[in-house]
Amino acid sequence: MTVSNASAVTAENTADHLDRQTRLTLAVLVLGGIAAILDTTVVTIALHDLVIDLQTTVTTVQWVTTAYLLALTAVIPAVGWAEARLGGKRLWVAALTTFLVGSTLCALAWNPVSLIAFRVLQGLGAGVLMTLMMTLAMRAVRGKAMARVTAAMSLPMAVGPIVGPVLGGTLLDWAGWRWIFLINLPLCLAGIVAALRVLPDDAPTRDTARPTLDAVGLGLLAPGLALTVYGLSRCGDSGAPGGDGLTAVLVAAGLGLVAIFVGWALRRGDAALIRVALFARRSVGSASVMMFLVGMTLYGSMFLLPLYWQQARGESALGAAILLMPQGVGSLLSRVLVARLVERFGAPIVSCASFLLAAVATAPFAFADTTTSTWWLGAVLFVRGLGLGAVMVPIISSAYVGLEPTHVAHASMQTRALQQLGGAFGVAIGAVLLQALAGHGLIGGFHTAFWVFTALAVLASLASFALPAREKAPAR
């Protein structure tokens, strides 16, 4: 290696080095994010116990998850405005406090209605946390080592599927369902104390221009997203009041409001609630499309796999959670390694390979029957986790390429909202397929559904090449 090349490498490594304050900031953000994501995976395992203890029906208790998802989705568009008005640190602490209060009230709920209402409060806090986490992280690192930072920020999403179901099953067996909410209290308190001590004070000063809230845009986009997600969540529910007709009306109304918002935002420009024009940038536009596909493949499979183990294989809730652990372990492992792969090969290649790996590891479930070895399927799930765990890092890191600091929050909101919508579509596809194919036998319905999600993963692998290619280092 020549002296000039050695100097270039040294300079590049120095540029990618993160100082102690930045590393502490990232650790605090991960700590706060774990509470929100862990709660999502823990609660799903407790629905059966909630039906019995609260003396209600499955249709009613489904609102415990649906209301949380609706609140989480509806609050996303307002995060950018709130962060500009309050500052990132204040908003982060406020969101953690909201989640803490919501968790406490959920543990004290006395009937299904009160629990659903308190879950809305939880969802509002979680929506802010999950959106603001990436914004503050990208601002802290100032464009350095984005792939590695993205991998660190997505750590809660890798840990949640591993720890959440098993923790939920254990708490249900030993302490009761109220403890699945009380477990959030120490995490939130630790996150609040750490944020107050570590996060930099970025509150706007008197001289800082404070944006006004685009009330019209919020009135269009928030209910548009909520109606769309709610309509999609009804797909496949044969007992839903109004049947398929009302579901179609809800989805059409939601998408119509979103379309009207797009026209409104284009006229408002930078004064709009979110900057729709950012979709025209290759980095944001391609990453948003890919996040939609990630949501479909990830959440759709998260809906199908527990049902497969419980309905087709007769496993208990805790047994299904344990059998799904290899996928979470693979996801966690891949997030440790994927950042360096993105830096070496570029986002498009890593994203394409990750989706193909997920597709190859989904196909065996389209052949599995009630006698297929659980050891074989566990190995397949581990490989599937490697693929799905790696897809987020190249996509999210690509979304911020070349963005000005003022656009980071908007890019974070837009990609997060598209992921939530994709997740709702994925769950709806899985539910509709299982219901439509019920006459062909339970196993046959699962086989077709897994083939569809295999095809979606292949489609996403091809779409990966729309992501920005790896930038070459400038000549020194």
C-alpha positions in Angstrom: 0.0 0.0 0.0 1.3 3.4 -0.9 1.7 6.3 1.5 -1.2 8.2 -0.1 -3.5 5.1 0.0 -2.6 4.5 3.6 -3.4 8.1 4.4 -6.8 7.8 2.7 -7.7 4.7 4.6 -6.7 6.3 7.9 -8.7 9.4 7.1 -11.7 7.4 6.2 -11.5 5.3 9.4 -11.2 8.5 11.4 -14.3 10.0 9.7 -16.3 6.9 10.5 -15.2 6.8 14.2 -17.9 7.8 16.6 -17.0 9.7 19.7 -18.0 8.7 23.2 -20.9 11.2 23.4 -22.4 9.9 20.1 -22.1 6.3 21.3 -23.9 7.1 24.5 -26.6 8.9 22.6 -27.2 5.9 20.4 -27.3 3.6 23.5 -29.9 5.8 25.2 -32.1 5.7 22.0 -31.9 1.9 21.8 -32.8 1.6 25.5 -35.9 3.7 24.9 -36.9 1.9 21.7 -36.7 -1.5 23.3 -39.7 -0.7 25.6 -42.0 0.1 22.7 -41.1 -2.8 20.4 -40.9 -5.3 23.2 -44.5 -4.4 24.3 -45.7 -5.0 20.7 -44.5 -8.6 20.7 -45.4 -9.4 24.4 -49.0 -8.4 24.1 -49.8 -10.6 21.2 -49.2 -13.7 23.2 -51.7 -12.6 26.0 -54.9 -12.2 23.9 -56.3 -15.6 24.9 -55.8 -14.8 28.6 -57.4 -11.4 28.2 -60.5 -12.9 26.7 -60.9 -15.2 29.8 -60.0 -12.7 32.5 -62.0 -9.8 31.2 -64.9 -12.0 30.2 -65.1 -10.7 26.7 -64.9 -12.0 23.1 -62.0 -12.5 20.7 -63.6 -9.8 18.4 -63.5 -7.3 21.2 -60.1 -8.1 22.5 -58.6 -7.8 19.1 -59.0 -4.0 19.6 -56.3 -4.2 22.2 -53.8 -4.6 19.3 -55.8 -2.7 16.6 -56.2 0.4 18.7 -52.5 0.4 19.5 -51.6 0.1 15.9 -54.1 2.9 14.8 -52.7 5.3 17.4 -49.1 4.5 16.5 -49.8 5.1 12.8 -51.9 8.3 13.3 -49.3 10.1 15.4 -46.4 9.6 12.9 -47.2 12.6 10.6 -47.0 15.0 13.6 -43.6 13.9 14.9 -41.6 16.3 12.7 -43.6 19.3 13.7 -43.5 18.4 17.4 -39.8 17.8 17.3 -39.2 21.2 15.6 -41.4 22.9 18.3 -40.1 21.2 21.4 -36.7 19.8 20.4 -35.7 16.2 20.1 -34.7 15.6 23.8 -37.9 17.1 25.2 -40.1 15.2 22.8 -38.2 11.9 23.5 -38.7 12.3 27.2 -42.4 13.2 26.7 -43.0 10.2 24.5 -41.3 7.8 27.1 -43.4 9.4 29.8 -46.6 8.9 27.8 -45.7 5.3 27.2 -44.9 4.8 30.9 -48.3 6.3 32.0 -50.1 4.3 29.3 -48.4 1.0 30.5 -49.3 1.7 34.1 -52.9 2.4 33.3 -53.1 -0.7 31.1 -52.0 -2.8 34.1 -54.8 -1.2 36.2 -57.5 -1.7 33.5 -60.8 -3.0 34.9 -62.7 -3.9 31.7 -62.0 -4.3 27.9 -63.0 -0.7 27.1 -60.6 0.8 29.6 -57.8 -1.4 28.4 -58.4 -0.4 24.8 -58.4 3.3 25.7 -55.2 3.0 27.6 -53.6 1.1 24.7 -54.3 4.1 22.6 -52.2 6.2 25.0 -49.5 3.7 24.8 -49.6 3.7 21.0 -49.2 7.5 20.8 -46.0 7.3 22.8 -44.7 4.3 20.9 -45.4 6.0 17.5 -43.3 9.0 18.5 -40.5 6.9 19.9 -40.2 4.6 16.9 -40.2 7.6 14.5 -38.0 9.9 16.5 -35.3 7.3 17.3 -33.9 7.2 13.8 -34.1 11.0 13.3 -32.1 11.7 16.5 -29.6 9.0 15.7 -28.9 10.3 12.2 -28.6 13.8 13.5 -26.1 12.6 16.2 -23.7 10.9 13.8 -23.9 13.6 11.1 -23.6 11.2 8.2 -20.8 9.0 9.6 -21.0 5.2 9.5 -24.7 5.3 8.6 -24.9 1.5 7.9 -23.5 0.7 11.3 -25.7 3.2 13.1 -28.8 1.9 11.3 -27.9 -1.7 12.5 -27.6 -0.4 16.0 -30.9 1.4 15.9 -32.7 -1.6 14.5 -31.4 -3.7 17.4 -34.7 -3.5 19.4 -36.6 -4.9 16.4 -34.3 -7.9 16.4 -34.4 -8.4 20.2 -38.2 -8.0 20.4 -39.2 -11.2 18.5 -36.8 -13.2 20.5 -37.5 -12.0 24.0 -41.1 -10.7 23.7 -43.1 -13.9 23.2 -41.1 -16.0 25.6 -41.2 -13.2 28.3 -44.9 -12.8 27.7 -45.5 -16.5 28.0 -43.5 -16.8 31.2 -45.2 -13.8 32.8 -48.7 -15.2 31.9 -47.8 -18.6 33.5 -46.3 -17.1 36.7 -47.8 -13.7 37.3 -50.8 -12.9 35.1 -51.4 -10.6 32.2 -51.1 -7.3 34.1 -47.4 -7.9 34.4 -46.9 -7.8 30.7 -47.5 -4.0 31.0 -45.8 -3.5 34.4 -42.6 -4.9 32.9 -42.4 -1.7 30.9 -42.1 0.5 34.0 -38.4 -0.1 34.9 -37.4 0.1 31.2 -39.2 3.5 30.7 -37.8 4.9 34.0 -34.3 3.9 33.1 -34.8 5.4 29.6 -36.1 8.7 31.0 -33.2 9.1 33.4 -30.6 8.2 30.8 -32.2 10.6 28.2 -32.2 13.5 30.7 -28.5 12.9 31.5 -27.1 12.0 28.1 -29.1 13.5 25.2 -27.9 16.9 24.1 -30.2 19.8 24.8 -31.6 20.9 21.4 -34.6 22.9 22.6 -35.4 25.7 20.1 -34.3 29.2 21.3 -36.3 32.4 21.1 -34.5 33.2 17.9 -35.3 29.9 16.3 -38.1 29.9 13.7 -40.8 27.6 15.0 -43.0 26.1 12.3 -46.8 26.3 12.5 -48.8 23.1 12.5 -50.3 22.2 9.1 -53.7 21.5 10.7 -55.4 20.8 7.4 -52.6 18.3 6.4 -52.8 16.6 9.8 -56.6 16.4 9.5 -56.3 14.7 6.2 -53.3 12.4 6.7 -53.8 11.1 10.2 -57.3 9.8 9.7 -56.4 8.7 6.2 -53.6 6.4 7.5 -55.8 5.3 10.5 -58.8 4.4 8.3 -56.6 2.5 5.8 -54.8 0.5 8.5 -58.1 -0.2 10.3 -59.8 -1.3 7.1 -57.0 -3.6 6.2 -57.0 -5.0 9.8 -60.6 -6.2 9.2 -59.7 -8.2 6.1 -60.3 -11.9 6.8 -62.4 -11.2 9.8 -65.7 -13.0 8.8 -67.4 -11.8 12.0 -66.6 -8.1 11.4 -69.9 -6.0 11.3 -70.7 -4.9 7.8 -68.6 -7.6 6.2 -66.5 -6.9 3.2 -68.5 -3.9 2.0 -67.6 -1.8 5.0 -64.0 -2.9 4.8 -63.8 -1.7 1.2 -65.4 1.6 2.1 -62.9 2.2 5.0 -59.9 1.4 2.8 -61.2 3.5 -0.1 -61.9 6.4 2.3 -58.5 6.2 3.9 -56.6 6.1 0.6 -58.8 8.9 -0.7 -57.8 11.1 2.2 -54.2 10.3 1.7 -54.5 11.2 -2.0 -56.1 14.5 -1.2 -53.3 15.2 1.3 -50.7 14.6 -1.4 -52.3 17.2 -3.6 -52.5 19.6 -0.6 -48.8 19.0 0.4 -47.5 19.6 -3.1 -49.2 23.0 -3.1 -47.9 23.8 0.4 -44.3 22.8 -0.3 -42.0 23.0 2.7 -44.9 24.4 4.8 -46.7 21.0 4.5 -46.9 18.5 7.4 -44.5 16.2 5.5 -42.5 17.1 2.4 -44.0 14.9 -0.3 -41.6 16.3 -2.9 -38.9 14.2 -1.1 -40.3 11.1 -2.7 -38.9 12.4 -6.0 -35.4 11.9 -4.6 -34.1 8.5 -5.4 -32.8 7.9 -1.9 -36.1 8.6 -0.1 -38.4 7.4 -2.9 -36.7 4.0 -3.4 -36.3 3.5 0.4 -40.0 4.2 1.0 -41.1 1.6 -1.6 -38.7 -0.9 -0.1 -39.9 -0.2 3.4 -43.4 -0.9 2.2 -42.3 -4.3 0.9 -40.4 -5.0 4.1 -43.6 -4.3 6.1 -45.5 -6.7 3.9 -43.1 -9.6 4.1 -42.1 -9.1 7.7 -45.5 -8.4 9.3 -47.3 -10.8 7.0 -45.0 -13.7 8.1 -45.3 -12.6 11.7 -49.0 -13.1 11.4 -48.8 -16.5 9.6 -46.1 -18.3 11.5 -47.6 -18.3 15.0 -50.9 -19.4 13.5 -49.2 -22.2 11.6 -47.6 -23.6 14.8 -50.7 -23.3 16.9 -53.4 -24.2 14.4 -51.7 -26.6 12.0 -49.3 -28.2 14.5 -51.3 -27.9 17.8 -48.6 -26.0 19.8 -49.5 -23.8 22.8 -48.8 -20.1 22.7 -45.5 -20.5 24.7 -44.6 -23.5 22.6 -45.1 -21.5 19.4 -43.0 -18.7 20.8 -40.1 -21.0 21.6 -40.3 -22.6 18.1 -40.1 -19.1 16.6 -37.0 -18.2 18.5 -34.5 -19.4 15.8 -35.8 -16.8 13.5 -35.2 -14.1 16.1 -31.7 -15.4 16.8 -30.9 -15.3 13.1 -32.2 -11.8 12.8 -30.1 -10.6 15.7 -27.0 -12.2 14.3 -27.4 -10.8 10.9 -27.7 -7.2 12.3 -24.3 -7.6 13.9 -22.7 -8.4 10.5 -24.8 -6.6 7.9 -23.3 -3.1 8.4 -19.9 -4.1 7.2 -21.4 -5.9 4.2 -23.3 -2.7 3.2 -20.1 -0.7 3.5 -18.3 -3.2 1.3 -20.8 -4.2 -1.4 -23.4 -1.4 -1.3 -27.1 -1.3 -0.3 -28.7 -2.7 -3.5 -26.7 -6.0 -3.5 -27.1 -6.6 0.3 -30.8 -5.9 0.2 -31.3 -8.2 -2.9 -29.3 -11.0 -1.3 -31.2 -10.6 2.0 -34.6 -10.8 0.4 -33.6 -13.8 -1.7 -32.4 -15.6 1.5 -35.7 -14.9 3.1 -37.6 -16.2 0.0 -35.5 -19.4 0.0 -36.2 -19.9 3.7 -40.0 -19.2 3.3 -40.6 -21.8 0.6 -40.1 -24.9 2.8 -43.2 -23.9 4.8 -45.2 -24.2 1.6 -44.3 -27.9 1.6 -44.4 -28.6 5.3 -47.2 -30.8 6.8 -48.1 -31.9 10.3 -45.3 -34.4 10.4 -42.4 -32.2 9.1 -39.5 -32.2 11.5 -39.5 -29.2 13.9 -35.7 -29.3 13.9 -35.7 -28.9 10.1 -38.2 -26.0 10.3 -36.2 -24.4 13.1 -33.1 -24.4 10.9 -35.1 -22.9 8.1 -36.4 -20.2 10.4 -32.9 -19.4 11.5 -31.9 -18.8 7.9 -35.1 -16.8 7.3 -34.2 -14.6 10.3 -30.7 -14.0 8.8 -32.4 -12.6 5.6 -35.2 -10.5 7.2 -32.8 -9.2 9.9 -30.5 -7.8 7.2 -32.9 -6.1 4.9 -33.7 -3.1 7.1 -30.1 -1.8 7.4 -29.3 -1.2 3.7 -32.7 0.3 3.1 -32.9 2.7 6.0 -29.3 3.8 5.6 -30.0 4.6 1.9 -33.0 6.8 2.8 -30.7 9.5 4.3 -28.1 9.6 1.6 -27.5 13.2 0.5 -30.3 14.7 2.7 -30.0 18.1 4.3 -30.4 18.0 8.1 -33.8 19.7 7.8 -35.1 16.8 5.7 -34.0 14.0 8.0 -37.1 14.1 10.2 -39.4 14.1 7.2 -37.6 11.2 5.6 -37.9 9.2 8.8 -41.6 9.9 9.1 -42.3 8.9 5.5 -40.4 5.6 5.5 -41.9 4.7 8.9 -45.4 5.4 7.7 -44.9 3.3 4.5 -43.6 0.4 6.6 -46.7 0.5 8.8 -49.0 0.5 5.8 -47.0 -2.3 4.2 -47.4 -4.3 7.4 -51.1 -3.8 7.4 -51.3 -4.9 3.8 -49.2 -8.0 4.6 -51.4 -9.0 7.5 -54.5 -8.4 5.4 -53.1 -10.6 2.6 -52.4 -13.4 5.0 -55.8 -13.2 6.7 -57.7 -13.1 3.4 -55.8 -16.0 1.9 -56.4 -18.2 5.0 -60.1 -17.4 5.0 -60.5 -17.8 1.2 -58.7 -21.1 1.2 -60.4 -22.5 4.3 -62.4 -24.9 2.1 -59.2 -26.5 0.7 -58.0 -27.6 4.2 -56.0 -25.9 6.9 -52.6 -27.0 5.6 -53.5 -26.2 2.0 -54.4 -22.6 3.0 -51.1 -22.1 4.8 -49.2 -23.6 1.8 -50.7 -21.1 -0.6 -50.1 -18.2 1.8 -46.5 -19.1 2.2 -46.1 -19.3 -1.6 -47.5 -15.8 -1.9 -45.0 -14.4 0.6 -42.2 -16.2 -1.1 -43.1 -14.5 -4.3 -43.3 -11.1 -2.5 -39.8 -11.6 -1.1 -38.5 -12.4 -4.7 -40.2 -9.2 -6.0 -38.6 -7.2 -3.2 -35.2 -8.6 -4.1 -35.6 -7.3 -7.7 -36.8 -3.9 -6.5 -33.7 -3.6 -4.4 -31.6 -2.3 -7.3 -33.7 0.9 -7.2 -31.7 1.9 -4.1 -28.8 4.3 -4.5 -25.6 2.5 -5.3 -22.5 2.6 -3.1 -20.8 5.9 -3.4 -17.1 5.8 -4.3 -14.6 7.5 -2.0 -13.4 10.8 -3.4 -9.9 11.1 -4.8 -7.5 12.3 -2.2 
